[in-house]
Amino acid sequence: METETKRSGPFWDMLEGRAPQPPAARLLGWELVEIDPDQGTIEVAFQASEQFANPVGVIQGGFLAAMLDDTLGPALVATLPPDKFAPTLALQVQFLRPARPGRLVGRGRVVQRGKEVCFLSGELVDPDGKLVATATATTRIQTVRP
C-alpha cells in the first residue's frame, strides 16, 4: 500500500484510520490490497457473504456490480485532491460466470481522466483467478460541499 506521501481527504482518512470505513464498503467486506495513485490503479478484496446469494447459491449480480463500483471509484478518488469526489454517472457490467460466497478480488484503473469526466475500467476475479465480471464506468469530478 502506497501512503508514504502525506495524502488527505475522506478516502485517505479512511485508509489511515482517521475516519471509519463507509457502511457500504463494510457490508461488502472491502479491503485494500494494493494502490498506485500515480498510475490510477487499485486492487481490493471483498468478502462475498452467504447473505449475498440468490436462490441457487451464487452471488446476486447487484452485489457484484456494487463491488465493481467500489473498485473503480476508489481507483480515481485516490488521485483527487481532498475537496473532490467523483460520483459514478454510468456503470456498465458484464457478468461472465457465477461467483460463490467467499473472497473476490477487484482490480480497477483510470482509463482516461479529463478535467471533469473520467472513464474507468476493471474486473472481478474469484479465488481461482477466474474472471467473474468486468465493468466500465463514467464519473464526474465534483467539489465536495461541507
LONU-877705 format. One line per field, with one value per atom (N, C-alpha, C): atom name; residue in three letters; x, y, z; residue number from 0. Coordinates in nm, 4 decimals. Example, Ala and Ser with C-alpha at 12.3 -4.5 7.8 and 13.67 -1.06 7.14 Angstrom:
LONU-877705
a: N|CA|C|N|CA|C $
r: ala|ala|ala|ser|ser|ser $
X: 1.3190|1.2300|1.3200|1.2850|1.3670|1.2900 $
Y: -0.5690|-0.4500|-0.3300|-0.2250|-0.1060|0.0030 $
Z: 0.7800|0.7800|0.7800|0.7080|0.7140|0.7870 $
k: 0|0|0|1|1|1 $
This chain:
LONU-877705
a: N|CA|C|N|CA|C|N|CA|C|N|CA|C|N|CA|C|N|CA|C|N|CA|C|N|CA|C|N|CA|C|N|CA|C|N|CA|C|N|CA|C|N|CA|C|N|CA|C|N|CA|C|N|CA|C|N|CA|C|N|CA|C|N|CA|C|N|CA|C|N|CA|C|N|CA|C|N|CA|C|N|CA|C|N|CA|C|N|CA|C|N|CA|C|N|CA|C|N|CA|C|N|CA|C|N|CA|C|N|CA|C|N|CA|C|N|CA|C|N|CA|C|N|CA|C|N|CA|C|N|CA|C|N|CA|C|N|CA|C|N|CA|C|N|CA|C|N|CA|C|N|CA|C|N|CA|C|N|CA|C|N|CA|C|N|CA|C|N|CA|C|N|CA|C|N|CA|C|N|CA|C|N|CA|C|N|CA|C|N|CA|C|N|CA|C|N|CA|C|N|CA|C|N|CA|C|N|CA|C|N|CA|C|N|CA|C|N|CA|C|N|CA|C|N|CA|C|N|CA|C|N|CA|C|N|CA|C|N|CA|C|N|CA|C|N|CA|C|N|CA|C|N|CA|C|N|CA|C|N|CA|C|N|CA|C|N|CA|C|N|CA|C|N|CA|C|N|CA|C|N|CA|C|N|CA|C|N|CA|C|N|CA|C|N|CA|C|N|CA|C|N|CA|C|N|CA|C|N|CA|C|N|CA|C|N|CA|C|N|CA|C|N|CA|C|N|CA|C|N|CA|C|N|CA|C|N|CA|C|N|CA|C|N|CA|C|N|CA|C|N|CA|C|N|CA|C|N|CA|C|N|CA|C|N|CA|C|N|CA|C|N|CA|C|N|CA|C|N|CA|C|N|CA|C|N|CA|C|N|CA|C|N|CA|C|N|CA|C|N|CA|C|N|CA|C|N|CA|C|N|CA|C|N|CA|C|N|CA|C|N|CA|C|N|CA|C|N|CA|C|N|CA|C|N|CA|C|N|CA|C|N|CA|C|N|CA|C|N|CA|C|N|CA|C|N|CA|C|N|CA|C|N|CA|C|N|CA|C|N|CA|C|N|CA|C|N|CA|C|N|CA|C|N|CA|C|N|CA|C|N|CA|C|N|CA|C|N|CA|C|N|CA|C|N|CA|C|N|CA|C $
r: met|met|met|glu|glu|glu|thr|thr|thr|glu|glu|glu|thr|thr|thr|lys|lys|lys|arg|arg|arg|ser|ser|ser|gly|gly|gly|pro|pro|pro|phe|phe|phe|trp|trp|trp|asp|asp|asp|met|met|met|leu|leu|leu|glu|glu|glu|gly|gly|gly|arg|arg|arg|ala|ala|ala|pro|pro|pro|gln|gln|gln|pro|pro|pro|pro|pro|pro|ala|ala|ala|ala|ala|ala|arg|arg|arg|leu|leu|leu|leu|leu|leu|gly|gly|gly|trp|trp|trp|glu|glu|glu|leu|leu|leu|val|val|val|glu|glu|glu|ile|ile|ile|asp|asp|asp|pro|pro|pro|asp|asp|asp|gln|gln|gln|gly|gly|gly|thr|thr|thr|ile|ile|ile|glu|glu|glu|val|val|val|ala|ala|ala|phe|phe|phe|gln|gln|gln|ala|ala|ala|ser|ser|ser|glu|glu|glu|gln|gln|gln|phe|phe|phe|ala|ala|ala|asn|asn|asn|pro|pro|pro|val|val|val|gly|gly|gly|val|val|val|ile|ile|ile|gln|gln|gln|gly|gly|gly|gly|gly|gly|phe|phe|phe|leu|leu|leu|ala|ala|ala|ala|ala|ala|met|met|met|leu|leu|leu|asp|asp|asp|asp|asp|asp|thr|thr|thr|leu|leu|leu|gly|gly|gly|pro|pro|pro|ala|ala|ala|leu|leu|leu|val|val|val|ala|ala|ala|thr|thr|thr|leu|leu|leu|pro|pro|pro|pro|pro|pro|asp|asp|asp|lys|lys|lys|phe|phe|phe|ala|ala|ala|pro|pro|pro|thr|thr|thr|leu|leu|leu|ala|ala|ala|leu|leu|leu|gln|gln|gln|val|val|val|gln|gln|gln|phe|phe|phe|leu|leu|leu|arg|arg|arg|pro|pro|pro|ala|ala|ala|arg|arg|arg|pro|pro|pro|gly|gly|gly|arg|arg|arg|leu|leu|leu|val|val|val|gly|gly|gly|arg|arg|arg|gly|gly|gly|arg|arg|arg|val|val|val|val|val|val|gln|gln|gln|arg|arg|arg|gly|gly|gly|lys|lys|lys|glu|glu|glu|val|val|val|cys|cys|cys|phe|phe|phe|leu|leu|leu|ser|ser|ser|gly|gly|gly|glu|glu|glu|leu|leu|leu|val|val|val|asp|asp|asp|pro|pro|pro|asp|asp|asp|gly|gly|gly|lys|lys|lys|leu|leu|leu|val|val|val|ala|ala|ala|thr|thr|thr|ala|ala|ala|thr|thr|thr|ala|ala|ala|thr|thr|thr|thr|thr|thr|arg|arg|arg|ile|ile|ile|gln|gln|gln|thr|thr|thr|val|val|val|arg|arg|arg|pro|pro|pro $
X: 0.0861|0.0000|0.0897|0.0638|0.1462|0.0780|0.1183|0.0670|0.1815|0.3055|0.4198|0.4050|0.3560|0.3285|0.2093|0.2195|0.1085|-0.0094|-0.1152|-0.2363|-0.3496|-0.4473|-0.5614|-0.6894|-0.7999|-0.9308|-1.0003|-1.1302|-1.2076|-1.1514|-1.1068|-1.0541|-0.9284|-0.8333|-0.7072|-0.7280|-0.8208|-0.8506|-0.9031|-0.9861|-1.0388|-0.9259|-0.8404|-0.7315|-0.6365|-0.6127|-0.5153|-0.5793|-0.7077|-0.7735|-0.8202|-0.8173|-0.8643|-1.0145|-1.0751|-1.2205|-1.2681|-1.3943|-1.4454|-1.4659|-1.4675|-1.4968|-1.6441|-1.6779|-1.8189|-1.9009|-2.0275|-2.1126|-2.1202|-2.1289|-2.1381|-2.0105|-1.8957|-1.7684|-1.7608|-1.8049|-1.8074|-1.8964|-2.0153|-2.1085|-2.0456|-1.9732|-1.9114|-1.7819|-1.7328|-1.6070|-1.4865|-1.4933|-1.3896|-1.2573|-1.1501|-1.0155|-0.9167|-0.8354|-0.7341|-0.6225|-0.5852|-0.4740|-0.3529|-0.3744|-0.2648|-0.3227|-0.2466|-0.2923|-0.1721|-0.1893|-0.0876|-0.1597|-0.1758|-0.2490|-0.1811|-0.0494|0.0191|-0.0182|-0.0446|-0.0861|-0.2376|-0.3096|-0.4554|-0.5028|-0.4330|-0.4722|-0.4955|-0.5793|-0.6111|-0.6437|-0.6154|-0.6611|-0.7228|-0.8435|-0.9150|-0.9734|-1.0032|-1.0671|-1.2009|-1.2921|-1.4253|-1.4530|-1.5339|-1.5799|-1.7272|-1.7532|-1.8908|-1.9615|-2.0492|-2.1215|-2.2256|-2.2573|-2.3674|-2.4974|-2.5091|-2.6293|-2.6452|-2.5390|-2.5443|-2.5936|-2.6168|-2.6507|-2.7968|-2.8179|-2.9534|-3.0069|-3.1264|-3.1835|-3.0999|-3.0121|-2.9301|-2.7907|-2.7672|-2.6435|-2.5264|-2.5491|-2.4405|-2.4683|-2.3651|-2.3769|-2.4652|-2.5661|-2.6592|-2.5819|-2.6158|-2.5428|-2.5317|-2.6327|-2.6275|-2.5130|-2.4810|-2.3679|-2.2355|-2.2282|-2.1068|-2.0885|-2.1982|-2.1911|-2.1452|-2.1974|-2.1558|-2.0066|-1.9574|-1.8145|-1.7308|-1.7760|-1.7031|-1.7070|-1.8216|-1.8320|-1.7373|-1.7251|-1.6388|-1.4935|-1.4645|-1.3272|-1.2878|-1.3724|-1.3406|-1.3358|-1.4366|-1.4416|-1.3161|-1.2727|-1.1520|-1.0246|-1.0190|-0.9016|-0.8858|-0.9987|-0.9952|-0.9874|-1.0711|-1.0765|-0.9394|-0.8593|-0.7251|-0.6337|-0.6691|-0.5859|-0.6293|-0.7434|-0.8034|-0.7578|-0.7648|-0.7386|-0.8467|-0.8192|-0.9119|-1.0535|-1.0702|-1.2033|-1.2812|-1.2347|-1.3010|-1.3497|-1.4568|-1.5132|-1.5620|-1.5843|-1.6249|-1.7363|-1.8617|-1.9716|-1.9820|-2.0302|-2.0483|-2.1719|-2.1529|-2.2645|-2.3253|-2.2391|-2.2845|-2.1914|-2.2496|-2.1727|-2.2252|-2.1391|-2.1752|-2.1053|-2.1824|-2.1263|-2.1560|-2.0554|-2.0728|-2.0474|-2.1481|-2.1363|-2.0904|-1.9757|-1.9149|-1.9319|-1.9356|-1.9545|-2.0071|-2.0716|-2.1234|-2.0099|-2.0385|-1.9434|-2.0054|-1.9275|-1.9716|-1.9340|-2.0006|-1.9601|-1.8125|-1.7463|-1.6037|-1.5320|-1.4024|-1.3190|-1.3198|-1.3449|-1.3371|-1.2408|-1.1648|-1.0662|-1.1052|-1.1065|-1.1352|-1.0089|-0.9915|-0.8786|-0.9376|-0.9020|-0.9569|-0.8485|-0.8825|-0.7846|-0.8572|-0.7895|-0.8365|-0.7911|-0.8847|-0.8535|-0.8212|-0.9058|-0.8829|-0.9418|-0.8606|-0.9067|-0.9105|-1.0310|-1.0480|-1.0556|-1.0866|-1.0992|-1.2155|-1.3258|-1.4428|-1.4863|-1.4910|-1.5411|-1.4241|-1.4403|-1.3361|-1.3948|-1.3114|-1.3516|-1.2661|-1.3325|-1.2675|-1.2998|-1.2163|-1.2370|-1.1865|-1.2451|-1.1976|-1.2588|-1.2180|-1.2608|-1.2699|-1.3428|-1.3618|-1.3263|-1.2375|-1.1961|-1.2253|-1.2459|-1.2739|-1.1426|-1.1496|-1.0270|-0.9348|-0.9890|-0.9066|-0.8484|-0.8748|-0.8247|-0.9103|-1.0274|-1.1164|-1.1974|-1.2101|-1.2851|-1.4340|-1.4907|-1.6321|-1.7141|-1.6612|-1.7337|-1.6345|-1.6713|-1.5929|-1.6864|-1.6277|-1.7107|-1.6331|-1.7089|-1.6574|-1.7485|-1.6918|-1.7704|-1.7322|-1.8283|-1.8071|-1.8373|-1.7477|-1.7654|-1.7467|-1.7915|-1.7727|-1.7095|-1.5961|-1.5276|-1.6059|-1.6357|-1.7113|-1.6452|-1.6737|-1.6252|-1.7175|-1.6569|-1.7336|-1.7755|-1.9040|-1.9572|-1.9684|-1.9076|-1.9158|-2.0557 $
Y: -0.1179|0.0000|0.1229|0.2139|0.3334|0.4519|0.4816|0.6003|0.6785|0.6555|0.7267|0.8775|0.9182|1.0577|1.0966|1.2117|1.2564|1.2937|1.2133|1.2376|1.2582|1.3353|1.3590|1.3573|1.3630|1.3543|1.2316|1.2195|1.1094|0.9704|0.9462|0.8147|0.7824|0.8753|0.8519|0.8514|0.9349|0.9340|0.7974|0.7362|0.6026|0.4992|0.5045|0.4073|0.4154|0.5362|0.5559|0.5566|0.5179|0.5027|0.6311|0.7425|0.8706|0.8881|0.8006|0.8045|0.6607|0.6348|0.4977|0.4617|0.3332|0.2835|0.3112|0.3515|0.3735|0.2460|0.2612|0.1435|0.0457|0.0951|0.0056|-0.0770|-0.0154|-0.0875|-0.1945|-0.1601|-0.2585|-0.3765|-0.3482|-0.4538|-0.5488|-0.4929|-0.5735|-0.6418|-0.6099|-0.6675|-0.6103|-0.4807|-0.4117|-0.4098|-0.4480|-0.4474|-0.4033|-0.3033|-0.2599|-0.3623|-0.4022|-0.4934|-0.4128|-0.3292|-0.2508|-0.1292|-0.0198|0.1018|0.1765|0.2331|0.3192|0.4418|0.5472|0.6650|0.7354|0.7218|0.7861|0.7195|0.5898|0.5160|0.5075|0.5427|0.5324|0.3888|0.3030|0.1624|0.1237|0.0225|-0.0265|-0.1743|-0.2442|-0.3821|-0.3902|-0.4409|-0.4541|-0.5945|-0.6365|-0.7659|-0.7430|-0.8328|-0.8298|-0.9665|-0.9666|-1.0919|-1.1064|-1.1869|-1.2083|-1.3014|-1.2444|-1.3157|-1.4113|-1.5154|-1.6064|-1.5270|-1.4154|-1.3319|-1.2658|-1.2649|-1.2052|-1.3044|-1.4286|-1.5340|-1.5269|-1.5659|-1.5766|-1.7171|-1.7543|-1.8854|-2.0063|-1.9909|-2.1055|-2.1049|-2.0117|-2.0151|-1.9363|-1.8594|-1.7761|-1.6302|-1.5493|-1.4089|-1.3355|-1.2667|-1.1902|-1.0805|-1.0571|-0.9642|-0.8223|-0.7756|-0.6408|-0.6232|-0.7288|-0.7207|-0.7185|-0.7954|-0.7934|-0.6545|-0.5946|-0.4590|-0.3599|-0.3735|-0.2845|-0.3013|-0.4244|-0.4484|-0.3824|-0.3938|-0.3294|-0.1773|-0.1225|0.0219|0.0655|-0.0180|0.0148|-0.0251|-0.0692|-0.0898|0.0261|0.0539|0.1564|0.2956|0.3303|0.4631|0.4978|0.4118|0.4425|0.4539|0.3851|0.4000|0.5464|0.6140|0.7558|0.8466|0.8201|0.9073|0.9193|0.8133|0.8163|0.9169|0.9575|1.0519|1.1967|1.2182|1.3516|1.4292|1.5628|1.6442|1.6205|1.6571|1.6270|1.6833|1.7914|1.8534|1.8055|1.6998|1.6496|1.5068|1.4738|1.3399|1.3137|1.1891|1.1566|1.0534|1.0970|1.0012|0.9348|0.8126|0.7356|0.7855|0.8178|0.8585|0.7386|0.6452|0.5249|0.4099|0.2932|0.1722|0.0619|0.0076|-0.0994|-0.2262|-0.3268|-0.4505|-0.5675|-0.6523|-0.7758|-0.8906|-0.9755|-1.0911|-1.2094|-1.2661|-1.3694|-1.5112|-1.5259|-1.6572|-1.6395|-1.7399|-1.7288|-1.7119|-1.6396|-1.6226|-1.6837|-1.7572|-1.8213|-1.7330|-1.7505|-1.6772|-1.7029|-1.5991|-1.6070|-1.4821|-1.4908|-1.3760|-1.3549|-1.2316|-1.1897|-1.0721|-1.0621|-0.9546|-0.8659|-0.7354|-0.6369|-0.5624|-0.5403|-0.4604|-0.3500|-0.2255|-0.1133|-0.0195|0.0594|0.1550|0.2731|0.3844|0.5035|0.4888|0.4837|0.4691|0.6051|0.7046|0.8405|0.9377|1.0354|1.1358|1.2718|1.3251|1.4587|1.5597|1.6811|1.7872|1.7585|1.7065|1.6720|1.5270|1.4799|1.3452|1.2484|1.1315|1.0296|0.8952|0.8115|0.6775|0.5758|0.4754|0.3755|0.2359|0.1399|0.0028|-0.0914|-0.2102|-0.3052|-0.4421|-0.5286|-0.6675|-0.7232|-0.8311|-0.9010|-1.0472|-1.1035|-1.2424|-1.3235|-1.4535|-1.5432|-1.5943|-1.6756|-1.7232|-1.8042|-1.8615|-1.9367|-1.8464|-1.7162|-1.6227|-1.6168|-1.6827|-1.6804|-1.5516|-1.4945|-1.3708|-1.3948|-1.3176|-1.3291|-1.2222|-1.0986|-0.9870|-0.8772|-0.7977|-0.6800|-0.5597|-0.4410|-0.3204|-0.2030|-0.1098|0.0216|0.1225|0.2377|0.3417|0.4780|0.5665|0.7081|0.7821|0.8731|0.9504|1.0988|1.1810|1.3255|1.3786|1.4454|1.5049|1.6264|1.6295|1.7396|1.7837|1.9060|1.9570|1.9104|1.8624|1.8168|1.9410|1.9505|2.0621|2.0176|2.0925|2.0519|2.0600 $
Z: 0.0000|0.0000|0.0000|-0.0887|-0.1025|-0.0359|0.0876|0.1547|0.2183|0.1702|0.2243|0.2050|0.0877|0.0624|0.1484|0.2144|0.3002|0.2114|0.2192|0.1425|0.2411|0.1982|0.2858|0.2045|0.2745|0.2136|0.2678|0.2451|0.3032|0.2736|0.1499|0.1140|0.1943|0.1952|0.2664|0.4166|0.4656|0.6090|0.6513|0.5692|0.5981|0.5971|0.4948|0.4845|0.6029|0.6509|0.7585|0.8964|0.9031|1.0311|1.0969|1.0240|1.0791|1.0623|0.9841|0.9604|0.9441|0.9777|0.9619|0.8151|0.7900|0.6558|0.6253|0.5034|0.4693|0.4918|0.5313|0.5581|0.4403|0.3179|0.2018|0.1872|0.2079|0.1994|0.3081|0.4289|0.5386|0.5027|0.4506|0.4122|0.3102|0.2137|0.1080|0.1520|0.2717|0.3187|0.2459|0.2084|0.1308|0.2061|0.1363|0.1932|0.0846|0.1155|0.0193|0.0125|-0.1089|-0.1303|-0.1772|-0.2792|-0.3363|-0.4072|-0.4020|-0.4697|-0.5255|-0.6435|-0.7031|-0.7595|-0.6754|-0.7223|-0.8394|-0.8520|-0.9647|-1.0967|-1.0928|-1.2131|-1.2262|-1.1183|-1.1206|-1.1185|-1.0408|-1.0316|-0.8864|-0.8693|-0.7354|-0.7434|-0.6351|-0.6183|-0.4795|-0.4733|-0.3465|-0.3382|-0.2164|-0.1961|-0.1275|-0.1522|-0.0912|-0.0295|0.0737|0.1323|0.0964|-0.0055|-0.0522|0.0463|0.1243|0.2281|0.1700|0.2474|0.2111|0.1954|0.2672|0.2590|0.1224|0.0408|-0.0923|-0.1976|-0.1579|-0.2538|-0.2987|-0.4229|-0.4775|-0.4466|-0.4931|-0.4598|-0.5036|-0.6021|-0.6455|-0.5817|-0.4872|-0.4096|-0.4652|-0.5711|-0.6239|-0.5887|-0.5928|-0.5546|-0.6545|-0.6027|-0.6856|-0.7588|-0.8842|-0.9699|-0.9168|-0.8456|-0.7904|-0.6923|-0.6163|-0.5236|-0.6002|-0.7081|-0.7902|-0.8525|-0.8986|-0.9551|-0.8485|-0.7267|-0.6175|-0.5883|-0.5920|-0.5703|-0.6796|-0.8023|-0.9120|-0.8982|-0.8608|-0.8397|-0.7273|-0.6232|-0.5095|-0.5353|-0.6558|-0.7027|-0.7942|-0.8929|-0.9925|-0.9309|-0.8511|-0.7908|-0.7118|-0.6194|-0.5431|-0.6274|-0.7418|-0.8289|-0.8694|-0.8951|-0.9317|-0.8096|-0.7091|-0.5912|-0.5254|-0.5289|-0.4704|-0.5395|-0.6612|-0.7365|-0.7182|-0.6506|-0.6428|-0.5199|-0.5268|-0.4081|-0.3021|-0.1759|-0.0665|-0.0820|-0.1561|-0.1677|-0.2905|-0.3560|-0.4770|-0.4560|-0.5259|-0.5263|-0.6678|-0.7035|-0.8405|-0.8397|-0.8248|-0.8296|-0.9673|-0.9643|-1.0872|-1.1614|-1.2878|-1.3735|-1.4455|-1.4851|-1.5553|-1.5215|-1.5028|-1.4745|-1.5649|-1.6480|-1.7412|-1.6933|-1.6549|-1.6006|-1.6941|-1.7122|-1.7872|-1.6895|-1.6685|-1.5806|-1.6649|-1.6291|-1.7127|-1.6595|-1.5271|-1.4661|-1.3249|-1.2711|-1.1340|-1.0332|-0.9293|-0.8183|-0.6941|-0.6223|-0.4986|-0.3802|-0.2670|-0.1469|-0.1147|-0.0659|-0.0347|-0.0828|-0.0898|-0.1272|-0.2786|-0.3183|-0.4585|-0.4638|-0.5710|-0.5858|-0.7033|-0.6770|-0.7806|-0.8189|-0.9474|-0.9989|-1.0855|-1.0532|-1.1268|-1.1744|-1.2767|-1.3308|-1.3957|-1.3905|-1.4603|-1.6048|-1.6968|-1.8387|-1.8985|-1.8679|-1.9164|-1.8157|-1.7785|-1.6828|-1.7511|-1.7609|-1.8147|-1.7013|-1.7372|-1.6366|-1.5413|-1.5962|-1.5149|-1.5333|-1.6558|-1.6844|-1.6963|-1.6308|-1.6318|-1.6706|-1.7300|-1.7723|-1.6977|-1.6409|-1.5577|-1.6098|-1.5739|-1.6178|-1.5091|-1.5030|-1.4037|-1.4189|-1.3258|-1.3290|-1.1884|-1.1767|-1.0502|-1.0762|-0.9924|-1.0102|-0.8840|-0.9046|-0.7922|-0.7311|-0.6263|-0.5614|-0.6523|-0.7595|-0.8550|-0.9642|-0.9552|-1.0551|-1.1803|-1.1774|-1.2941|-1.2945|-1.4130|-1.4313|-1.4082|-1.3146|-1.2792|-1.3506|-1.3514|-1.4124|-1.4484|-1.5473|-1.5845|-1.5838|-1.5779|-1.5786|-1.6358|-1.6898|-1.7250|-1.6567|-1.6255|-1.5590|-1.6130|-1.6079|-1.6369|-1.5077|-1.4701|-1.3471|-1.3776|-1.2832|-1.2983|-1.1700|-1.1849|-1.0694|-1.0235|-0.8925|-0.8338|-0.7044|-0.6655|-0.5375|-0.4260|-0.3178|-0.2024|-0.1238|-0.0979|-0.0199|0.1260|0.2205|0.3622|0.4174 $
k: 0|0|0|1|1|1|2|2|2|3|3|3|4|4|4|5|5|5|6|6|6|7|7|7|8|8|8|9|9|9|10|10|10|11|11|11|12|12|12|13|13|13|14|14|14|15|15|15|16|16|16|17|17|17|18|18|18|19|19|19|20|20|20|21|21|21|22|22|22|23|23|23|24|24|24|25|25|25|26|26|26|27|27|27|28|28|28|29|29|29|30|30|30|31|31|31|32|32|32|33|33|33|34|34|34|35|35|35|36|36|36|37|37|37|38|38|38|39|39|39|40|40|40|41|41|41|42|42|42|43|43|43|44|44|44|45|45|45|46|46|46|47|47|47|48|48|48|49|49|49|50|50|50|51|51|51|52|52|52|53|53|53|54|54|54|55|55|55|56|56|56|57|57|57|58|58|58|59|59|59|60|60|60|61|61|61|62|62|62|63|63|63|64|64|64|65|65|65|66|66|66|67|67|67|68|68|68|69|69|69|70|70|70|71|71|71|72|72|72|73|73|73|74|74|74|75|75|75|76|76|76|77|77|77|78|78|78|79|79|79|80|80|80|81|81|81|82|82|82|83|83|83|84|84|84|85|85|85|86|86|86|87|87|87|88|88|88|89|89|89|90|90|90|91|91|91|92|92|92|93|93|93|94|94|94|95|95|95|96|96|96|97|97|97|98|98|98|99|99|99|100|100|100|101|101|101|102|102|102|103|103|103|104|104|104|105|105|105|106|106|106|107|107|107|108|108|108|109|109|109|110|110|110|111|111|111|112|112|112|113|113|113|114|114|114|115|115|115|116|116|116|117|117|117|118|118|118|119|119|119|120|120|120|121|121|121|122|122|122|123|123|123|124|124|124|125|125|125|126|126|126|127|127|127|128|128|128|129|129|129|130|130|130|131|131|131|132|132|132|133|133|133|134|134|134|135|135|135|136|136|136|137|137|137|138|138|138|139|139|139|140|140|140|141|141|141|142|142|142|143|143|143|144|144|144|145|145|145 $
